Amino acid sequence: MNKFSSPQNILLRGCLRIQTAGFTLSELLIASVITSLVISLAGFGLISVLRANERSTDEQERHVELNRALSFMVDDIKEAKSVSIDPDPEYLFKVTKSGVGGNREIVYYTVPQSSAPRWRGPRILYRKEIAPNVKDAEALIDAIANVNPTCSGNGDVSGNQKKGLKAFVQNQAHVKLCLVGQLNDSKILLLESHAFARGFEPPTP
């Protein structure tokens, strides 16, 4: 018997052929498809997580901005002599403060979003001094919801229309504010706060 044809040599040559054999083209194609699917699913999942995180961050920022705007109005009221519902239907409420040369009158109101790209809608909250001198209005915050706040309170009330801000005023001194912000296309946030005009002087009998 030839030494190269012995059973041991035949088995060894078979093992070497098996060990040196590569992947077939069909196996490589299947592996590529599976790898692509796994990478695609992982990519979609990562994008979804990033978008959800971005939405959550935006909502948190809007929440902070709304609280800041509400605190600003509360501070304005605390410095006032009196607060009233302004008879002008354009305005929501008026804050009267002591000032050099006469009382200062400041009004708050909302208007629909303008065409300027920097403003987010549907409405924008403005603050404007109308006496003793009329000054330019200042935008306090945007992304105010175009809804009538659902909160309740006592006293004279403003903002019965869909303006995103409502004020309840009692005895020209105690004020409850209700502000509705548009967090995203379908989610709104209602914030409420109370303030008292510390400079208020009740009329003497």
C-alpha positions as MATLAB code, in Angstrom:
seq = 'MNKFSSPQNILLRGCLRIQTAGFTLSELLIASVITSLVISLAGFGLISVLRANERSTDEQERHVELNRALSFMVDDIKEAKSVSIDPDPEYLFKVTKSGVGGNREIVYYTVPQSSAPRWRGPRILYRKEIAPNVKDAEALIDAIANVNPTCSGNGDVSGNQKKGLKAFVQNQAHVKLCLVGQLNDSKILLLESHAFARGFEPPTP';
ca = [
       0.000    0.000    0.000;
       1.184    3.459   -0.905;
       2.053    5.429    2.193;
       0.137    8.414    0.827;
      -3.028    6.362    0.433;
      -3.140    5.070    3.954;
      -6.359    5.729    5.875;
      -4.574    8.123    8.196;
      -3.232   10.250    5.313;
      -6.573   10.305    3.533;
      -8.289   11.512    6.723;
      -5.580   14.158    7.268;
      -5.931   15.505    3.717;
      -9.719   15.679    4.175;
      -9.349   17.654    7.387;
      -6.962   20.088    5.716;
      -9.411   20.621    2.859;
     -12.214   21.337    5.357;
     -10.083   23.763    7.355;
      -8.957   25.713    4.295;
     -12.414   25.903    2.701;
     -13.885   29.538    2.594;
     -17.443   30.934    2.647;
     -19.551   30.608   -0.429;
     -20.962   33.680   -2.207;
     -24.510   32.947   -1.033;
     -23.330   32.708    2.582;
     -21.561   36.063    2.272;
     -24.692   37.670    0.781;
     -26.908   36.336    3.568;
     -24.443   37.549    6.209;
     -24.344   40.987    4.558;
     -28.147   41.244    4.518;
     -28.414   40.222    8.173;
     -25.690   42.682    9.166;
     -27.415   45.490    7.233;
     -30.739   44.754    8.914;
     -29.164   44.766   12.374;
     -27.354   48.056   11.700;
     -30.521   49.624   10.235;
     -32.636   48.609   13.230;
     -30.003   49.894   15.628;
     -29.813   53.160   13.683;
     -33.590   53.647   13.715;
     -33.654   52.915   17.420;
     -30.887   55.411   18.120;
     -32.608   58.097   16.026;
     -35.897   57.510   17.873;
     -34.166   57.829   21.241;
     -32.384   61.031   20.170;
     -35.621   62.565   18.870;
     -37.508   61.669   22.036;
     -34.708   63.176   24.112;
     -34.773   66.339   21.994;
     -38.556   66.673   22.427;
     -38.225   66.174   26.179;
     -35.461   68.792   26.376;
     -37.526   71.277   24.370;
     -40.534   70.734   26.632;
     -38.431   71.232   29.749;
     -37.009   74.458   28.313;
     -40.518   75.704   27.480;
     -41.626   74.854   31.008;
     -38.747   76.868   32.490;
     -39.444   79.825   30.165;
     -43.151   79.835   31.043;
     -42.354   79.787   34.756;
     -39.896   82.635   34.259;
     -42.498   84.728   32.400;
     -45.097   84.054   35.072;
     -42.630   85.031   37.819;
     -41.848   88.257   35.950;
     -45.538   89.215   35.882;
     -45.920   88.324   39.568;
     -42.959   90.584   40.442;
     -44.514   93.381   38.386;
     -47.763   93.025   40.315;
     -45.985   92.969   43.685;
     -44.438   96.365   42.903;
     -47.796   97.864   41.915;
     -50.139  100.308   43.613;
     -53.108   98.630   41.975;
     -54.082   96.121   39.320;
     -57.179   96.276   37.168;
     -58.838   94.807   34.113;
     -58.187   97.333   31.372;
     -61.334   98.477   29.540;
     -59.508   98.239   26.215;
     -60.404   94.776   24.853;
     -56.943   94.528   23.313;
     -55.349   94.360   26.768;
     -55.833   91.695   29.433;
     -54.898   93.525   32.622;
     -53.157   96.705   33.736;
     -50.568   97.279   36.462;
     -50.286  100.767   37.987;
     -47.040  101.780   39.697;
     -45.754  104.944   41.326;
     -43.299  106.865   39.218;
     -41.588  110.193   38.760;
     -43.970  112.566   37.026;
     -47.030  110.435   37.641;
     -48.230  106.895   37.807;
     -46.836  104.346   35.395;
     -49.389  102.130   33.706;
     -48.295   98.829   32.219;
     -50.541   96.470   30.270;
     -50.177   92.826   29.316;
     -51.710   91.264   26.215;
     -51.182   88.511   23.654;
     -51.226   88.671   19.862;
     -51.086   85.994   17.149;
     -47.670   84.877   15.965;
     -46.118   87.241   13.448;
     -44.345   86.210   10.285;
     -40.945   86.696   11.941;
     -39.246   83.263   12.057;
     -37.786   83.830   15.514;
     -41.237   83.670   17.156;
     -42.980   80.432   17.968;
     -46.772   80.405   17.875;
     -49.619   80.341   18.176;
     -49.482   83.551   20.297;
     -46.928   85.898   21.860;
     -47.242   87.618   25.249;
     -46.351   91.322   25.313;
     -45.759   93.892   28.039;
     -46.252   97.583   27.222;
     -46.055  100.839   29.198;
     -48.890  103.169   28.164;
     -48.549  106.004   30.735;
     -47.259  108.536   31.501;
     -45.408  107.967   28.221;
     -46.185  105.320   25.658;
     -43.220  103.004   25.108;
     -42.595  100.219   22.640;
     -44.083   96.868   23.559;
     -41.693   94.160   24.741;
     -42.201   90.511   23.878;
     -42.117   88.589   27.141;
     -42.525   85.041   25.825;
     -43.735   83.237   22.716;
     -45.385   79.832   22.159;
     -48.500   80.839   24.097;
     -51.398   78.481   23.408;
     -54.404   79.790   21.508;
     -56.863   78.585   24.148;
     -58.953   79.978   26.967;
     -57.320   78.930   30.268;
     -59.594   76.575   32.181;
     -58.665   77.808   35.661;
     -61.197   79.492   37.939;
     -60.965   82.366   40.387;
     -62.745   85.261   42.038;
     -63.094   88.904   41.093;
     -62.986   90.660   37.762;
     -61.767   88.407   34.980;
     -59.912   89.006   31.740;
     -58.916   86.803   28.875;
     -62.284   85.196   28.229;
     -61.310   84.748   24.606;
     -58.718   82.321   23.339;
     -55.670   84.374   24.279;
     -53.655   81.952   26.433;
     -53.625   84.236   29.500;
     -56.318   84.962   32.063;
     -56.243   87.210   35.120;
     -58.628   87.338   38.079;
     -58.422   90.625   40.009;
     -59.972   91.204   43.445;
     -60.185   94.659   45.000;
     -57.469   95.942   42.646;
     -54.850   94.172   44.734;
     -55.064   90.381   44.725;
     -54.405   88.750   41.351;
     -54.529   85.177   40.113;
     -52.774   84.531   36.803;
     -53.350   81.573   34.499;
     -50.921   81.088   31.612;
     -51.115   78.351   28.962;
     -48.014   77.460   26.961;
     -47.782   75.357   23.806;
     -45.132   72.722   24.555;
     -45.458   70.991   21.185;
     -48.005   70.485   18.412;
     -50.384   68.529   20.653;
     -49.354   69.247   24.251;
     -50.117   72.340   26.334;
     -49.199   73.303   29.884;
     -51.326   75.363   32.286;
     -49.507   77.351   34.985;
     -51.165   79.315   37.807;
     -49.833   81.836   40.307;
     -51.075   84.382   42.851;
     -49.721   87.853   43.595;
     -50.633   90.817   45.792;
     -49.966   94.464   44.992;
     -47.838   95.444   47.981;
     -48.148   99.164   47.273;
     -51.926   99.043   47.367;
     -53.575  101.675   49.516;
     -57.237  101.009   50.227;
     -59.453  104.079   49.874;
     -60.184  105.888   53.115;
     -63.848  105.982   54.118;
];
